[in-house]
Amino acid sequence: EECARQRIHLLTYRDAGYPAKLKNIDGPPLVLYYKGRLPEFDRNPMIGVVGTRKASVYGMTVAKRMGYQIAQCGGILVSGLASGIDGAAMGGALTAGQPVVGILGCGLDVVYPPSNRGLYSDTARQGCLMSEYPPGTPPYRGNFPQRNRIISGICDGVLVVEAPQISGALITAKKAAEQGRDVFAVPGNVDTPTCAGSNALLRDGAMLVATGWDVVGEY
């Protein structure tokens, strides 16, 4: 009743519209709550873009450009809608006018961070917001690592734009690798601490990319 009142839809593991890729991960969510319109998950490349909340000007600029280019090239951008890299990438994709997906670590009626309220509305209007948490669920810290497995699991590949050595973005990249997804990274300044983690991914075998087409072209 609460979902109906808030125009929140339910997607269960048994529904035809449930993303096929997500069924293959460890512990797939049995229920997904969503607002907006579901994209064709298994028809277009799904690309997750993640990174640090405390991004440099370089990181924010690249994230926005990559988000726009990925969407322009036919990819469906997936983001956690956090501040920093996630939000910048989603903002770029929205300007391309293509479907997008925001995966939340709280209920769909909770905006976190509050400063992203406009981004939440735009994402729901142009694509969809999704969460495994029912309405009213606060953004508990433990929710976000769980959320990250959905971001990587729903995607064909995950792009890390800028991330320090200890970062939720690196957790998502690790999950992506464990799930058999591709991992991409943008090279960063070697003297910038917020680039240390993403540069380490490149050292360890992630695919180096500089444009959105470098990512989408893989598919």
GIVENQUI-V270873 format. One record per run of one state. SS is the DSSP state (helix for helix, strand for strand, loop for the rest). FROM is the first residue (numbers start at 1). TO is the last residue. If there is no record, write none. Layout:
SS,FROM,TO ; SS,FROM,TO
This chain:
loop,1,1 ; helix,2,5 ; loop,6,8 ; strand,9,12 ; loop,13,20 ; helix,21,24 ; loop,25,30 ; strand,31,36 ; loop,37,45 ; strand,46,50 ; loop,51,56 ; helix,57,72 ; loop,73,75 ; strand,76,79 ; loop,80,84 ; helix,85,95 ; loop,96,99 ; strand,100,103 ; loop,104,113 ; helix,114,126 ; loop,127,127 ; strand,128,131 ; loop,132,140 ; helix,141,153 ; loop,154,156 ; strand,157,160 ; loop,161,167 ; helix,168,178 ; loop,179,181 ; strand,182,185 ; loop,186,192 ; helix,193,203 ; loop,204,206 ; strand,207,208 ; loop,209,211 ; helix,212,216 ; loop,217,219
